Amino acid sequence: MLITTENAREFQRRGVAKRLENAAKAKQVQPSAEPSTEPSNPPDTAFVSARLARVRAQLDRLDALISEQLDAGKELDPQAIDRLAAASSKFEEQERRLSNRSLPPTKRGAETPKRNGLALEKM
């Protein structure tokens, strides 16, 4: 299709009419209320608070066991420390979710180093 002055005027007229129509629709449709950030089925607060207390108590117990292992000195057992750290990590994730905290923001691509020409030269 060849664009001429007449075509351009027609398309401009249609574009202006569509923008005015969209603006009128946007004014007519106004949400009555803000979208709710509350979950649709709120958790049982008694259960959540009891579970949170148990998880926090278990975290305190794990911290004491890790400190005990580290203070042992010569009898340091790396496997036991690794198991305790893994358990602590799992309980910390449960505690974070139960206390309704979000994860900290991360930078996109921060974990992966940028590629450079050196990797291609080795081939």
N, C-alpha and C positions, 0 to 999 in steps of 0.2 A: 504494500500500500504506500502510495506516495503522499507525503505530508505536504499539504498546501496551506495557504493562509485560511481558507474556508474551513478545512479540517481542524486546524489548530484552534480556531475560534469556537467551533462546535465542541471539541473536547474540553476546552476551558470552561465553557458554559455548563457542560455536564458535571465537571469536577466541582465547580462552585455550588451547583445545586445539590450534589451528593454531600458535600461538607456541611452545608446548611441543614440538610435532612438529618445527618448524623448528630449534629449539635442539638437539634430539636429533640431527637430521641434520647440523648444523654440527659437533657434537662427533665424529661418526663420520667425516666427510670432512675429513681433515687432510692437506694436501699434504706429500709425503715430503721435498721439498727446495724451496728458494727458486727462483723462476723465474730462468733464466739471463739475464744481460745480455750475454753473449758472442754475437757473431754466429754464425749457424748454419754459415756457411762462412767461416772466418777467412781474411783476405787473406794473400798470400804476403809475409812480413815482409821478405825480401830485396828484393823488388820495391818495396815501399812505402818502405823506407828509402832505396833508390837514387833513387827518384822524388822523395822529399822533399828529398834533398840537391841534386838538379838544380833543383827549384823554388826552393829557398832561394838557390842560386847565381844563378839568373835574377833573383830579387828584389833581390839585392845589386847586380847589374849595372844593373837598371832604376833603382834609387835613385841610383846614380852618374850615370846619364844625365840624370835629372831635376835633380840638383844641378848638373850641367854646363850644362844649359839655363837654369837660374835664375841661374847665375853669369855668363852671357853678357852680361848687362846690356842694352845697346841692341838687340842682335840677338835679343830674346826672341820665340820662335815659339809663339803660343798653341795652335795645332793640334798641334804636336809634343808640348807638355806635356800636352795633353788625351789624346793617344794613349798616351803613356807612363803617365799616371795610370790610364787604362782597363786597360792591360795589367797594371799593378801590382795593380789591384783583382782581376783574374781570377786572377793567381798567388797573391795572398793568400788567396782563397777556396779554391784547391786546397791550399795549405799548411795552412789550418785543418782541412780535411777529412782530409788525410793524417796530420796529427798528432793526429787524433781529439779535437778540441776542439769544444765546442758553442757555439752563438751565445749572446750575453748575453741575459738576459731583457729583455723590453720591456713597457712599461706599455700596457695595452689602451686604444686610442683616444687615445694621446698625440699622434699625428701630426695628427689632425683637430681643428681648433678647434671649440669648442662653438658651436652656432647660437644666435643671439639674435634678438630681434624686429626688429633693424635691417634684416636681409635681406628681411623681409616688407614693411616700410614702403616700400622702394624700388619695389615693384611697382605 
